[in-house]
Each structure stands twice: as C-alpha cells, then as structure tokens.
C-alpha cells in the first residue's frame, strides 16, 4: 500500500480516495516507497486487492509468503493489521480502535518503516491514543448526563419526605378506622341491650309454646273446656311473640341508632377503601423507585462496559453508546475525520416520560437487559 502526501494538510497517509485528516480528495503526491522483492511483488500487490475486496483471511494467509522473502517490509505488517481487524482503510481501523502500543503487526510496521511511511504510522498511533483519552473523559460525562435525565435526583431529594407523608397518612387512616370500629362495637352493644327485653319475650313465648305442645301430647282425651283453656293460653303466647317481634322490627326501621350504625358502617368501608388505595399507591411508588434504581444500575453497567472496552482500544462499543455526532467530534479533536463523517450504529434513548408513566398509570413494565443497548444511548444527529 503506497504512501501519499496530502497537498492540503501536508500529512502522509496510505493511498486513499480521501485524506482522513482534512477530507481533501485531490492532488495527492505519491511518495516513492521501498522496493519489493520480485519473487513476491505480485503477492504483495494481491494482498492490497484482497483487503479492498474484504477477503481478510486470504490476505493474512498470503502475507506469510511475502514475509518469507521480506521479513522487514513495513507495508506487509500494515496490511496484516488491517486484515486482522477486518478493515479496508486507515480511517476504518482508527474508528474501530486497536492496541497501538501492544499489537505486534503495528509495532513491526513502526519499527521497519522509515521517513514518510513512519510519519504516517506515528500519526495513526497519535490519533488512536488521543481518541482513547477522549473516550475515557467523554463516557463518564455521558453517564452523568444520562443519569441526570432520569428521576433519580428528584427521588433522592423527595423520597424521605414522601415516605414520611405516606406513613403519616396511613397511620391517620388506620387510627380513624380503629375509632370507627370502636364506635360500631359500642353501638352494637347498646342495640343488643335495647332489644334484650324483647328477645327475652320471644324466648319466653317459645318456651311457653313448647310447654303447651308437651302438655297436649300427654293428654289421653281433650274436653271442650280443656281445649278452650289451651286455645286461650296459645293465644296469649302468640300475642306476646307478635308484640316482641313487632317491637324489634319497629326498632330496625325507626330507631335512630340503626341509622347511626349504618352511617358508621359506610364510614368504615370508606376508610378501608382509602387504606387499600394508599397501600396500592405506596406499592406503585416503591416500584417506581426500584425501576429508577435498576435503570441507574443498567446505565452504570453499560457505561462501565464501554469504558473498559475503550481503555482496551475497542472504540465501537463507546461509539454506539455516544452516538455518531459525539463520536465524530472526538475524531475531529484527534485530527481525524475533518470534512467527513463516520457513521456508527448508535443506541436510542428511552423516552424520558417512561418513569412518569409507570407512576401515573401504575404500569410495572421492566426493561430487558437485552433491550438495554437500544434504550439508553443518544439519538444520532
């Protein structure tokens, strides 16, 4: 792969359609490179074509033949590096990232290169190192902004007061319910005392009727006089029973204590409903808090993964998290991608109203971890 000089920025790059430093597309000055042994000249040229065609495994296999004849050829190590990371151009490799301090092929390319070619490799190394530094700074800032967009700060500031308020309300409702139950019990005892006399009358009438029945069963014969006596006695029992029953029925319909009891029952039921509603609301609030805490944990885990990957020179994980616009800004600060744009598959940010919807509608939907990568990045600009 030949080295050319960009007339616009003066940087040395591998021959490409566009300078990845400044975006220039014309007037490149080709720099004469070292001679390639005639026995592997075709193989070396073939490696370049294979990489352009994305046949990376074939390119690596062919590189061993070239290295047998030219073990100190920097260009073959560069081509091996591209093939190893499945890249066809320098800008692809820079954006994807690679351990420029440790990779054997890149270190060999640096070691065996001279002059302009060496300068091109140094620029690539500087750009990759700068991107790594920028990502280590940008990812924590992005994590903070994503966390701040959730309700975690509001929950932190209001949770203690909210819990105290709900606790006081529950205790107040419970106290009111307890007082109502006591009032119901006292009124029930008063009503029982009020009807005790009539209930005793009903019991006495029942006992008298049972006695008359037993007496009739013992009779061998019944005279007219005896029949009349029994009828009179039974009439008195019926009259006593009806009188007690009518008195009790009248109390049920007209006595003011009955209405008071009914009102207390209605009040008790309303207190029970309010307590159930408050407990339900408290459970919903608890789920909302737990959802937000889980969300924060997912954000931290996602950014930690991207930060670790970026520290190991794997930039695409962080690029997907930060989005195209932010990643291109990082590239430009590293002197890469000016005048061009690198597209990455960025993650979509979840709607900021999601937690509020859970709280207002009492939904209990939780994010799946497998969907998280599509839920908490920034939208592409």
HURANOR-V927117 format. One record per backbone hydrogen bond with DSSP energy under -0.5 kcal/mol. CO is the residue of the C=O (numbers start at 1). NH is the residue of the N-H. Records with the same first field share a line. If there is no record, write none. Layout:
BEGIN
CO: NH + NH
END
This chain:
BEGIN
2: 15
3: 31
4: 13
5: 29
6: 10
11: 6 + 13
13: 4
18: 20
19: 23
20: 337
21: 338
24: 19
28: 30
29: 5
31: 3
37: 40 + 41
40: 44
41: 45
42: 46
43: 47
44: 48
45: 49
46: 50
47: 51
48: 52
49: 53
50: 55
51: 54
54: 56
55: 59
56: 60
57: 61
58: 62
59: 63
60: 64
61: 64
62: 65 + 66
63: 67
64: 68
65: 69
66: 69 + 70
70: 73
72: 74
73: 76 + 77
74: 78
75: 79
76: 80
77: 81
78: 82
79: 83
80: 84
81: 85
82: 87
83: 86
89: 93
90: 94
91: 95
92: 96
93: 97
96: 315 + 316
98: 100
99: 102 + 103
103: 107
104: 108
105: 109
106: 110
107: 111
108: 112
109: 113
114: 117 + 118
115: 119
116: 120
117: 121
118: 122
119: 123
120: 124
121: 125
122: 126
123: 127
124: 128
125: 129
126: 130
127: 131
128: 132
129: 133
130: 134
131: 135
132: 136
133: 137
134: 137 + 138
135: 139
137: 141
138: 142
139: 143
140: 144
141: 145
142: 146
143: 147
144: 148
145: 149
147: 150
151: 155
152: 156
153: 157
154: 158
155: 159
158: 162
159: 163
160: 164
161: 165
162: 166
163: 167
164: 168
165: 169
166: 170
167: 171
168: 172
169: 173
170: 174
171: 175
172: 176
173: 177
174: 178
175: 179
176: 180
177: 181
178: 182
179: 183
180: 184
181: 185
182: 186
183: 187
184: 188
185: 189
186: 190
187: 191
188: 192
189: 193
190: 194
191: 195
192: 196
193: 196 + 197
195: 199
196: 200
197: 201
198: 202
199: 203
200: 204
201: 205
202: 206
203: 207
204: 208
205: 209
206: 210
207: 211
208: 212
209: 213
210: 214
211: 215
212: 216
213: 217
214: 218
215: 219
216: 219
223: 227
224: 228
225: 229
226: 230
227: 231
228: 232
229: 233
230: 234
231: 235
232: 236
233: 237
234: 238
235: 239
236: 240
237: 241
238: 242
239: 243
240: 244
241: 245
242: 246
243: 247
244: 248
245: 249
246: 250
247: 251
248: 252
249: 253
250: 254 + 255
251: 255
255: 258 + 259
256: 260
257: 261
258: 262
259: 263
260: 264
261: 265
262: 266
263: 267
264: 268
265: 269
266: 270
267: 271
268: 272
269: 273
270: 274
271: 275
272: 276
273: 277
274: 278
275: 279
276: 280
277: 281
278: 282
279: 283
280: 284
281: 285
282: 286
283: 287
284: 288
285: 289
286: 290
287: 291
288: 292
289: 293
290: 294
291: 295
292: 296
293: 297
294: 298
295: 299
296: 300
297: 301
298: 302
299: 303
300: 304
301: 305
302: 306
303: 307
304: 308
305: 309
306: 310
307: 311
308: 312
309: 314
310: 313
313: 315
314: 318
315: 319
316: 320
317: 321
318: 322
319: 323
320: 347
321: 378
323: 327
324: 328
325: 329
326: 330
327: 331
328: 332
329: 333
330: 334
331: 336
332: 335
337: 340
341: 343
344: 346
348: 377
351: 354
353: 357
354: 358
355: 359
356: 360
357: 361
358: 362
368: 371 + 372
369: 372 + 373
371: 374
372: 375 + 376
375: 350
END
